[in-house]
């Protein structure tokens, strides 16, 4: 009993250290975004800018088409998330409820597919998209994002489906509900947190993705935000630090906003509440 307070203090200390570790890069990014050039080149950097300025943001928008690139990233990320969720949800239900050899083989494929690095798949994907005439198009990029996010999205949703008690579906069947009505009225609402979490994963993955967008998109007007951020680095590798930090800060905001909006729905415990009731 005497070790419990000490263990609790150690847990909170570890959690605090982890939060500091996660927050440090973002806080330093914000600080850099508001620093004038003189402070950026200082040998004694400070956390809080002594003379905060918005010139870095103005320069970032003047140098690169950030709004257009953000729009391209938004279209690609939202489209990929929606399509991946629409495809993965019924597949996950079948794999979770019908544990056949085919379902086990599909689960193995999901696990193995995550082991392939991007470099190994980019050439086959490029050739396929070239034959489909989807190179240098957002449609081709969305297709790649869907294929890349689908295995992990499927793996996540299988776990959520298995967490839904089959007794609820059986009770609905006893009450006279058909299979389709049971899925729509009983199972789907309970899967809402899982669907939201999966869609969020697919969105953030597509929003932050760089390698595929760099290889597949050549027209500047079609490039996504992560690719545009590289334009702030010169040919000799010298970064325009202030505008780059400002643009990177703006690029992180959509992910933070999405997390803030849906985090209650993810952690709300809709399934737990249904089981208790």
PyMOL commands that set and color helices and strands:
alter all, ss='L'
color gray80, all
select helices_A, chain A and resi 2-33+37-40+55-63+66-97+101-113+118-131+138-163+166-174+179-190+192-208+211-216+220-222+225-232+241-267+270-276
alter helices_A, ss='H'
color red, helices_A
deselect
rebuild
show_as cartoon
